[in-house]
């Protein structure tokens, strides 16, 4: 059977789960697949989502932005598909295809691949399983090959870190929002009102004197409850010391603006009183949303996703832990990583048994406090760039954090540009070489062309 004939009758089924995997794994891989496959009608790409403790419920909306994907099934329909092979829309399947694992449980491609009669490819970041039943493994590091039995070594290929491809998959127009050239961050944003519903086409501009600071408080309620008040209070301290500084929150695609604003309201978020006591309200002017504090300070809200072109213009970002640290690291954007513990039960997105216990009704909060207390007792690196480098190249602040403490560290970095440049250089070095998505896509196509 020729390669062309194989492709004409082929399906690629991608299995994934959470928002982090969708943005840092699925997105670059489907782009690389389409680039290497050529004509769209040669291969159909389907995405099936599985349940994830980090899920927001808007994963389908995220995936629908990836035009390379032809069909998407939501996580709530996953188990009928796993158990009986039935999708909610009764998808048809071609005789020839590949199942690609990009998040979830590595057992899933074993079952689904056997049922469909498809070959299977797993991307392994930290571990690989089911070596006997999986056809190919594209792994992040050679160490994963050493851990496998030698009889399966020929199934492994080192492709690199998919997260390191974040910077190379940008190719996006710069945002339409225009930051005012006036150095006073309390002045109004000037937005082109001719197309207020879109924020895609104009350059984001600011004067050379303006410092743009990115705030990434998270996308889930557990993180936002602490992250939003902390960001507001830090912004107030920074603005008092450096009035040329402006602030922006790249809003996660899974997060509604009204939901974000609730965490800036002391009547709905009592944690505000523990973290600087700065509140804000949501305002939209000329189509541009922002949070406005009682003293008039604005924190702009940028809703296009991904916000890479915006983030690369930030002199510094303040971020919670998670996949966003990988994206910032891949973009070589200096950052301070924050993990406040005023609410010790806030972190519940653990894998396996800890995640199940932390999310149990009624007793989950107690389990979460215990699990997080045990976790925090042991010193470990939390930000992805630090994990990649094996050392703290970006600051990680953990504990009963206070806004003034963080603002002082940020001010030290802002007043010493060489420190920021050194951090940027270290981030470039730690992120590794790009190209993992292209290499993994090549593996998938090799399996696709197997008779």
Beta strands, then each sheet from edge to edge (+ up, - down):
strand 1: 10-16
strand 2: 43-49
strand 3: 71-73
strand 4: 96-101
strand 5: 119-124
strand 6: 136-139
strand 7: 156-158
strand 8: 211-216
strand 9: 245-250
strand 10: 280-285
strand 11: 288-293
strand 12: 298-302
strand 13: 316-320
strand 14: 335-340
strand 15: 395-399
sheet 1: 3+ 2+ 1+ 4+ 5+ 6+ 7+
sheet 2: 10+ 11- 12+ 9+ 8+ 13+ 14+ 15+
end
